[in-house]
Amino acid sequence: MSDQDDIRNDVSRAEAEAAVRTLLKWSGDDPEREGLLDTPKRVVKAYADWFSGYAIDPDEYLSRTFEEVCGYDEMIILRDIEYESHCEHHMAPIIGRVHVGYLPKGRVVGISKLARVVDAYARRFQVQEKMTAQIANCIQRALQPQGVAVVVEGAHECMTTRGVHKRGVSMLTSSMLGTFREDARTRNEFLRFIETGRR
């Protein structure tokens, strides 16, 4: 285990595990019973994975662009990018999909990098509205395209497993920049593309 693994933001792994034991005890269980003995270690390891986005600069993923596209300036869309995030209000999972589109202006980026940008922002405590804007703004900064469109779908377990307990509900958010905001035809074309093939 490296020092990086042991300490995140001045909190040691031991301190994090102690916090999990406190929550287990507060919940009414015995952290020392057999089934829970290794739970603090597992939870801390899971958190390191779930929230790995804090250690990533999403802009770096888009730092390498390509200009040899023979003048291609039509819409580029990557749809159905699955993501897993966590609500910053209740720390409950948010599971969903992101659809990204942009109109290039001389530069494009490898499509896997768009998916990595989504992951970098999703793997943090999030509010869906903020995550939607963060993804769109990141692409806009890096590529300076004619426009960027991002639509995010999310099922929020803070709503399905607690509170109002409403299952089957998904939240939709969008961020439209440049041409996608200014031109209804471009925006509608993008929305049609991401719905193509769905029933």
N, C-alpha and C positions, 0 to 999 in steps of 0.2 A: 504494500500500500504506500503510495507516494504522499508527500506533504500536501500536494494539491488535493488528493482524495480525502485527507484527514481534516483539513481546515477549509471551510468555505466562508468568506466574509467574516473572518475572525471568530467563527464558531467551530469548535472541534467536533469531530465525529462522536466522541464520548459525551459531549454536552447535548448533541442532537439526540443521541440514543436515550439519554436520561430524560429528555423532554417527552419522548414517546412513552417511556415507562410511566411518567407522571400522568399522561393522558389515559393510559390503560387503567391506572389505578382510579383516576377520577371517574372513568366510565363505569366503575363498579366491579372490575375484575382484578385478578391477582397477577401482576406482572411476573411473579416468580413461579407460577405454575408451568408445567412442562410445555404445554401448547403455545405459551406466550414468551418463553425464555429467549428465543432468537428473533422474536417479532421486532424489537427495536432496531436490530441490525438490518433486517429485511426492509423495514420502512425507510430507513436512512439511505440504503442502497437504491430503493425505488425513487426516492426524492431526487437523488443525484441524477437519475435518468430523466424523470418527468420534468425537471427544471434545469436541464442542461443548456437551455437557450440563453440563460443569463451570461454564460461564458462565451457566447458567440456574437460576433458583429455581423449582422445580416448583409450589410453593405459590401463586405468582402466577397461574399458569394457572387456578386454581380460586377466585380471589378474587372473581370476579363470578358470583353465583348468581341463580336465579330462584325466586320464591315463588308466582307466579300459576299454579298447576298444578291448580286445582279440587280440592284435597284428595288428589291422587294419592299413594298410599303403597304401591303394589305395586313389585315388583322391576324395576330398570332394569339391563339387561345390554348391554355392548358386547363382542362376541367377535371373535376372529381378528384382533387388532391385531398386525400384523407388526412385528418389531423386529430390529435388528442391534446386537450389543454385542461386547465383547472381554473375554476371561477375564483377570483380573488376575494369574493365576499364570504364564501362558505368552504373554499378549498375542495369543492366537489368537481368531478370530471365534467368536461364539455367535449362531446364527440361529434365530429361533423366532416364537412367537405368544403373546399375552397375552389372557386373558379377564377382564373386570372386571364386577363386579356390585355394586349397593348398594340398600338399602331406604331411600328418602328419609324425612326427618322434617321436612317443610315446605319444603325447599330442594332444587333440582336444579341441575345444571350442564350447559352445552353439551357434547354428546358428543365433539366434536372436541378439547375440552380434556382429556378422559381419555386420548385417544391421544397428546396432546402431553406429558402427564405421563409416560407410558410411555417416549417418546423421550428425555425429559430425563434419566431415570435410566439408560436403556439406553446412551446415548452417553457412557459413562464406563467405566473399567475396573471390571469387575463380578464378583461371585459370584452365581449365579442365586438362591440362597436369600435373600441380602441384598436384591437388586433386587425380589424378590417382596414382602418385608416393607416396603420403602421405598414402593412404589406404594400398597399397602393403607393404610399409616399416613398418607400424604399425603392420600388421599381422606377418611380418617376425621377428620383435623385440620380440613380445610377445610369439609366438609359436616356433620359431626356427625350422620351418619345413624343409623338403627337398627342397621345392620350393613354390612360391606364384605366382599366375596369377591374374591380374585384367584387365578387359576391361570396359571402360566407354563410353557410348553413350550419346550425349547431343545435344539438340536443343537450340541454342543461340539466344535469342530475341534481342540482340544487333545487330544481323545480319538480323533478319527477320522483325523488326519493325522500323529500322532506317538504315542509310547508304545505302547498296546495296539492301535492301528489298528483299532478296531471301528466300522464304518460302520452306518448305519441305526438308531443308538441315540439316543433322545431322553430328556431328563430332565424330569420333572414336579415342580413345587413349588407349594404353595398357602399362602395366608394367609387365614384366616377370622376376622373380628372381629365382636363384638356378636352379633346374632341368628344370623348364619351359623355361629358357633362354638357357641352355646348351644342351637340348635334344629336337630335332625337333619333335620326335614322341610324347613325353609327351605334348608339346605345341599344336600340332595338335589335340590330343585327347581332350584336354580342349576346343579348338575352336569348335570341332565337337559337344561336349556335349552342349555348350551354344546355338548352332544352332538347336539342335534336336527339331523336332515338328514345326519348322517355315517354312513358305512358301516363 
